[in-house]
């Protein structure tokens, strides 16, 4: 029998060590939870419900759940590697601390198909980690699982696109009727709790002052300086600057109008009409 070379023996020992390491973490899992701000109140998407499902699955299939990491209030459009919680997942994967990543649904990983598939592939290729959805019965460690995962990711991305377009369509219709179609409540107004605007009696006089001073020929810097000198807080509760004075002066909402620009598939819709809210300035 031929004697193995030193190089071959080294390779065999390295392979044996790697096999032992893989076997050691084969039954170790990490759970990953994510919820975006808009989903926090929706049924079935809360962090406790996701964790409960993951822990129940791990117990049922005999996986040792070594850690559960979460990204609360993080959109699925944010790259996984840029999320605080998922960054810890990647660190543990690089350290070969587990071999299975558990998620309640694959859309917790990412809404965008490119992000979901790329992240899955990198975990598998770089760290030998497979991903399992505990409610969709899919394991990316198998060829069929990878195929189904890609299909589900595409469906999740399409669902999100539909929701975005539906929401945008609703906003366009509301703006077309003169309603406040979303965004930050303008300084000088309050929400009426029904999607409309009410005049803020405390801040409206500041808005009128700015318009009056601008009408009298004062510069943006001069207006900002006078507000700061009088201790008037800016919309963010800080100092006034020429830029936010200019932004306020150029907002047609104060004259009782609504103005929005919507872009859908390259088509631009500009809405500029009389609004349903009360004006602050004449």
N, C-alpha and C positions, 0 to 999 in steps of 0.2 A: 504494500500500500504506500503510495507516494506520501512523502512528508509535506505538510502544508508550509508555505512560506510564512515569514514573520508578518508580511503585509496582509496575507489572507487571514492569519490568526487574529490580527488586530481588527480586521473588518468583521470577523465572526464574533469577537468579543463585543465590539461596538453594537452589532445588531442584537446580540443577546441582551445587552444593557437597555437598549431602546425598547425592545420587546417587553422586558420586565417593567420599564417605566410606563409603557402604554397599558399594560395589564393592571398596574397599581392604581391608575386613575380611571380605568375603564368604567367603574361604577360610580364615579364622582361627578356630581352635577352642580351647576350654578343656575339660579333662577334670575330672569331679567324681567323687570316690570317697567312699563312706560305709560303715562297718560298725558295728553295735551290739555291745556287749560280749558278748551271748549268741551272736552270729554269728561271732565272731572265729575260732573253731576249726572252723566248718562248711565243708565242701568247696564251693568255687566262690564264696565270699563274701569271701575275704581281700582286703586292699588290693592286694597285688602282683598277684593274679589279675585284679582289676578293671582295674588300670592296664595290664597286658599286653594285655587285650582292647581297651581304648580306643586304645592306641598302634597296635596292628595294624590297627584299623579306619581310623584317621586316615591311615595310610600307604596303605591300599588304595584309599581314595576321594579321595586327593589333598588332604586338609586339613592345614594347618600347625598343629600342636598347640603353642600358645604357652606353655601352663602347665597343670599338673595340681594340683588342690587337693583336700584330703581332710579328712574329719571322722571320725577314728578313735574308736571307743567312744561314738558318739552315736546315740541311738534315732531311728528314723524318725518317731516321734510328735512330736519337737521341731520347732518351726517352722523351716523352712530359714533364714530371716533371722536367727534367734537362734543359729545354729551358726557357730563361728569360721571354718571353711573356706568355707562357702557365703556368708558375709558378704563374703569376698574375691571370690567369683564375682560378687556383685551390684555390688561396687565397680568391677570390671573392665568389667562390662556397662554401668554408668553412664558410664564413660569411653570407651565405644565401642571397646574393645580387641579384641573378637571378635564373631562373629555366630552361632556354633554351640556349644551346650553338649552335651558327650558324656557319657553315663552308660552303665554296662554294662547295667543294667536300670532301668526307671522306678521300681521300688520303692526304689532308692538315693536318689531324690529325696525321696520321702515315702511312708509307709505309708498315711496317711490320704488318701482321695480328694479331700477339700476342699483340703488343703494342696498336694497334687500339682497339681491343676488350676489352683488360684489362682496358684501360683508360676509355672507354665508361662505362663499368660495375662499375668501382670505382666511377665515377661521379654520376651515377644513385643510387648506393647503399649507398654511404657515404653522398651525398649531395642532392639527389633528382633532379639532373640535367639531362635532356635528350639532345641528340644531333640531330640536323637536318641539312641535306645537302640541300642547297637552289637550287641546280641544279639537284639533284637525287631524290627529293621528298620522302625522307625516314626519319622517326622519330623513334629513338631508344626507345622511350617510349612505343611503341607497339610491341607485339610479332612478327608480320610479319616484322616490321621495323628492329628488332634485327637480324632476319634471313637473310634478304636481305643485311644488313650492313656487316654481316660476310662474305657473298658471295663476295660482292664488295671489301672488304678488302683483301680477298684471291686473287682476280683478280689483284688488284693493286700490291700486293707483287709478284705475278707471272710475271707481266709485268716488274717490276723492275729487277727481276732475268734474264729475257730474254735480257733486255737491257744490263745488266752487262756482260752476256756471249757473246752477240754479239760484244760488245766493246772489250772484252778480245780477242775474235777471230780475230778481225781486227788488234789489236796490235800484236798478234802472227804472223799474215801474214806479217805485215810490218817489224817486227824484222827479220823474216825469209828471207826477201829480203835485209837485211842490213840497214834498215831505223831506225831512232830514234823513238821508239815506246812509247814515253810519259814519264812523270816524270819531275823532276826538271831539268832545263837546266844546264848542268855541268859548273862549274866555268871554264872560258877560252873560252866558246862558247856563241853564241847568236842564237836565233831562226831566221830562214830565212823567216818566215811568211808562210811557206808552209809545216810545220811539219818536217823540216830538221834542220841541224846545220850549222852555219857559225863560223869561228874562230873570236874570240874577240881580235882584235889587241892590245888592252890595257892590257888585262889580260893574254894572251897567254905567254908573256915573263916570267911572274911570275910562270906559270905552268912549263915552261922549267927550270927555276932556281931551283925549288923544286926538279925536277927529277935529275938535274945535281948535286945538293948538296947531294942528297940521293946516287947517283952513286959514289960520292967521299967518301962515308963512314960516313957522318955526321948522328947523331942520329935525331930522330923525334923532340925531344925537342930542340936540337940545331938549327934545321931548323926553327922551330916555333919562337924561341927567336930571330933569325936573322931577320925574316920578321917583327916581332913586333918592333925591334930596328930601322928598316928602315921606320917604319910608314906605312907598307903595310896592308891595311884592309883585313880581312878574307872574305870568300864568303858571310857572313852575315853582313859584314861591321864592325866587331868587332875584337877582338884579335885572333891570331892564337894559336891553341893548338896542341899537338902531335896527338890527335884524328882526327882532320880534315886534318892534313898533311897526316896521314896514309890513310884516306878515299880517298883523291885525288890520292895518289900513287897507290892505288889498283883498280882504275877505268880504265878499259881497253879502254874506249872511247878515251883517249888521244893518244893511239897507233893506232887509226883508226878502232877499233872494236866496236861491239854492243854485250851486254850480258844481258839477261833477264831470269828470272825463273818464269814460269807461272804454277799455280796450279789450276786444274779444276777437281772437283769431286774426289779428291785424286790423280789424275794423274799429274805427274810433267813433264813439258816440259822445257828443258834448251836450250836456244838459245845463241850461242857464235860463232860469225862469223865476217868476215871483213865487216865493215860498208860502207855506201855510203858517209860519211862525210870525210873531210880532217883531217889528223892526226896532232897533235901538237908536239909530241915527236917521236923520232925514236927508 
